[in-house]
Amino acid sequence: MYVYMGHMRFKDTKPYEDGFWEKNNIRLVQDLITDIAFEQKTLFGQSGTEYTYDQLVIATGSSPQTLDVEGENLEGVTGFHSLQDLSFIEASSKSHTKAVIVGGGLIGIELAEMFHSRNIPVTHLVRENRYAASSLSTEESAILNPHIKDHGIDLRFQSEVIKINGTEDGKVKSVTTQKGEEINSDLVCIAIGVKPNVRWLFDSGLEINAGILVDEYLQTNIPDVFAIGDCAELRHPGPGRKSIEPVWYTGRMMGETVAKTICLQKTKYDPGIWFNSAKFFAIEYQCYGEVLPEHSAKQKAIFWQDSKQEKSIRICYTDSGVTGFSVLGIRLRQRVCEKWIQLHYPVEKVLEDLELAFFNPEFSVSYGDKIRAVYQSMTGVHLQTKRNRGYNSIYRFLKHENAQTP
């Protein structure tokens, strides 16, 4: 999105400069692998070239989910998954007059912000009754929904596309929803999630569920074959983690883990505490640990939001300690939050020490006092901060890596 909006150049998104690979004795080959003979340790390329290996790492990523509706192959229907998608959207933005986005996740909101930056009107269709229903609570969605609409986005809930209508020359002209609405548009962007790119490997001998099944070392059922990233599915994910996690940082950590194993330092994959971050137009979002989108008997929550409706903090906990944090419009220190979760800090201790996690300036109003007031109204327990906000306090807390639960 930042390349499209002019904030970055494409070359700025590359992990290394072009000369890095040759300098480090890494040979890049542009070819499409069409088949693998695991017993012979041989890959077959579309070019006719055969590639042999000692150890193989499969990192084929993910593929966009499709709507499977009539008209999905019309010109002007696209996802936002690859460089080719970006190139298509960039080239067509000069001629398109209106866009329809389908999907209530992070990619959908990125597309909405992109088109908004070019003054292209957007209708955004979401199947659920609120935005980001799978990750945000009802209260958080109540902050986010009007914020999106305030940026000129025609945001519609409980709307599903059942047909994409085209012109006689094969181009998009509108979409039809399950409500019978016909929405005119010459660009339709599908952003309903991704799935592991493994269909071509179904009959290869690899054990595959939704993704390629791997153990704690990211090894498949076939010797000397590993799978990492979006295409890998953990047989036994850790507490609070999913078996498939298509986010960039887990792919990077998987790559580092397998590299150690291949270099004879056999290493288990340990992604640690779950985290994610995003931006919904002007509202930043962070999530650390296990955070359920709705209140339940399994997890209690303290929720606070400011009077302007653009900042909120949700602290989730059980009788065993704090389990997660979900934050809109405020930044919390990741290492502090993770340590509280790892040590199963009691929620009242977290509230007393909450100033350790804030980035807000020294003389600003303390959100901690406001959150403690919410907890007092819930429980009748009056708490006060026991920490100052200085960097020395933060350093001392993080320094004691083996500190015990208080």
Secondary structure, DSSP 8 states (H G I E B T S, - for coil): -TTTTTSS-GGGGSSS-TTHHHHTT-------EEEEETTTTEEEETTS-EEE-SSEEE---EEE-----BTTTSBTEE-SSSHHHHHHHHHHTTT---EEEE-SSHHHHHHHHHHHHTT--EEEEESSSSTTTTTS-HHHHHHHHHHHHHTT-EEEES--EEEEEE-TTSBEEEEEETTS-EEE-SEEEE-S-EEES-GGGTTSS--BSSSEEE-TT-B-SSTTEEE-GGGEEESS--TT--S----HHHHHHHHHHHHHHHTT--------S-EEEEEETTEEEEEEE---SS-BTTBEEEEEE-TTSS-EEEEEEETTEEEEEEEES--B-HHHHHHHHHTT--HHHHHHTGGGGB-S-TTS--HHHHHHHHHHHHH-----------HHHHHHHHH-TT----
